[in-house]
Amino acid sequence: MSSDQAASSGPEGLLAVYDQALPAVYGFVVRRCADRRTAEDVTSETFLAAMDSVRRHRDTEPTTPWLIGIARHKLADHWRRAQRTPEPVEDVPDRGDDPWDAELDRMVAHHTLGQLSPIHRAVLTLRYVDDLPVGECAETLGRTVGATEALLTRAKRAFRAAYPEPQRQSSGRGGHA
């Protein structure tokens, strides 16, 4: 019975895959957003756009990968809007001598990404988190491949410049956070 539901098309098909797809779509989005509220908004926009699509094209068979593709486009829309109206990024708490260096590195990288312009954040996320080829990054961002390669170069340079230097360990002074 559930395999019949998964194979159905139109709005009924979307409803049939909703429970299975929601955690995957939300998980995809939340890893690429600065906060959970934004992730919830983008996830909601994704399912609204999917419903509009299956109503217009009743033969569409919704699947989780199809929904994640819509989410990728909704994220790109969000990043374009954010480029016009930047949002403040919350500070990363100081972890001191936390033994989980990998977690700390992830947090510092996330914070550093948050300091970049939305378009730099978008291209780095698409290329290195989503592991998309430059051509697909260009398509998602609505740019040419050449312009996207140049943008990626500038974004990597900006990330390196914003990434904190590990001076605390080498200086032995550790004074401030």
PEBELQUI-V569080 format. One record per pair of residues at least 4 apart in sequence whose ideal C-beta (glycine too) atoms are under 7 Angstrom apart, sorted by the first residue. I is the first residue (numbers start at 1). GAP is how many residues later the second one is. D is the distance in Angstrom with one decimal. If there is no record, write none. Layout:
I;GAP;D  I;GAP;D
//
This chain:
1;4;6.7  2;4;6.3  3;4;6.4  4;4;6.8  5;11;3.6  6;10;6.1  6;11;6.1  7;54;6.6  8;4;5.1  8;5;4.1  8;8;5.5  9;4;4.6  9;49;6.4  9;50;5.4  9;51;5.8  9;52;4.6  10;44;5.2  10;48;4.3  10;50;7.0  11;4;6.4  11;40;6.4  11;43;5.3  11;44;6.1  12;4;6.3  13;4;6.7  13;41;6.6  13;48;5.6  13;49;4.8  14;4;6.3  14;36;5.7  14;37;6.0  14;40;5.1  14;48;4.4  17;4;4.8  17;45;5.3  17;46;6.5  17;47;6.6  18;4;6.0  20;44;6.6  21;4;5.5  21;43;4.4  21;46;5.0  22;4;6.0  23;4;5.9  24;4;6.4  24;40;5.0  24;44;6.7  25;4;6.4  25;18;5.7  25;21;5.8  25;42;5.1  25;43;6.0  25;46;5.2  26;4;5.8  26;13;6.6  26;17;4.8  27;4;6.7  28;40;5.2  28;43;5.6  29;4;6.0  29;10;4.7  29;13;4.9  29;14;5.2  29;42;5.4  29;46;6.5  30;6;6.4  30;9;3.9  32;43;5.8  32;93;5.4  32;97;6.6  33;5;4.4  33;6;4.2  33;9;6.5  34;4;6.1  34;53;6.7  34;55;6.0  34;80;5.6  36;4;6.2  37;4;6.5  38;4;6.2  38;40;6.9  39;4;6.2  40;4;6.3  41;4;6.4  42;4;6.4  42;29;6.7  42;32;5.1  42;33;5.9  42;36;5.5  43;4;6.8  44;4;6.3  45;4;6.1  45;29;4.8  46;4;6.3  46;21;6.3  46;24;5.0  46;25;4.4  46;28;5.0  47;4;6.4  48;4;6.6  49;4;6.3  49;21;5.4  49;25;6.6  50;4;6.4  50;12;6.3  50;17;5.8  50;20;5.5  51;4;6.3  52;4;6.5  53;4;6.1  53;7;6.2  54;4;6.9  54;6;4.9  54;8;6.1  62;4;5.8  62;5;6.5  64;4;6.4  65;4;6.5  66;4;6.9  67;4;6.4  68;4;6.5  69;4;7.0  70;4;6.3  71;4;6.3  72;4;6.7  72;68;6.1  73;4;6.5  73;67;7.0  74;4;6.4  75;4;6.3  76;4;6.4  76;46;6.6  76;64;5.0  76;65;6.0  77;4;6.5  78;4;6.1  79;4;6.4  79;39;4.7  79;40;6.7  79;42;6.8  79;43;3.9  81;4;6.6  82;4;6.2  82;5;6.2  82;36;3.9  83;34;6.4  83;35;4.0  83;36;5.2  86;32;6.6  89;25;3.5  89;26;6.4  92;15;5.1  92;16;6.6  92;19;4.0  94;83;3.8  95;9;5.4  98;6;5.6  100;4;6.3  101;4;6.1  102;4;6.5  103;4;6.4  104;4;6.3  105;4;6.2  106;4;6.2  107;4;6.2  108;4;6.1  108;56;6.5  109;4;6.4  110;4;6.5  111;4;6.9  112;47;6.1  112;50;4.9  112;51;4.9  113;8;5.1  113;11;6.6  115;47;4.9  116;4;4.0  116;5;4.9  116;39;6.8  116;42;5.4  116;43;6.3  116;46;6.4  117;4;6.9  118;4;6.1  119;4;6.5  119;32;6.7  120;4;6.3  120;34;6.9  120;35;3.8  120;38;5.3  121;4;6.1  122;4;6.2  122;19;6.4  123;4;6.1  123;14;5.9  123;18;6.5  123;25;6.6  123;28;5.2  123;29;5.3  123;32;5.0  124;4;5.6  124;31;5.0  124;35;6.3  125;4;4.6  125;5;6.5  126;4;5.1  126;6;5.0  126;11;4.4  126;14;5.9  127;5;6.1  127;7;6.8  127;10;5.4  127;25;6.1  132;4;4.1  132;5;5.1  134;4;6.2  134;11;6.0  134;14;5.6  134;15;5.8  134;18;6.7  135;4;6.5  135;10;5.5  136;4;6.2  137;4;6.1  137;11;5.4  138;5;4.9  138;6;6.1  138;7;4.7  138;10;3.8  141;7;6.4  143;4;4.4  143;5;4.8  143;8;6.9  144;4;6.8  145;4;6.4  146;4;6.6  147;4;6.2  148;4;6.2  149;4;6.6  150;4;6.5  151;4;6.0  152;4;6.4  153;4;6.5  154;4;6.2  155;4;6.3  156;4;6.4  157;4;6.4  158;4;6.2  159;4;6.1  166;4;6.8  167;4;5.3  168;6;4.9
//
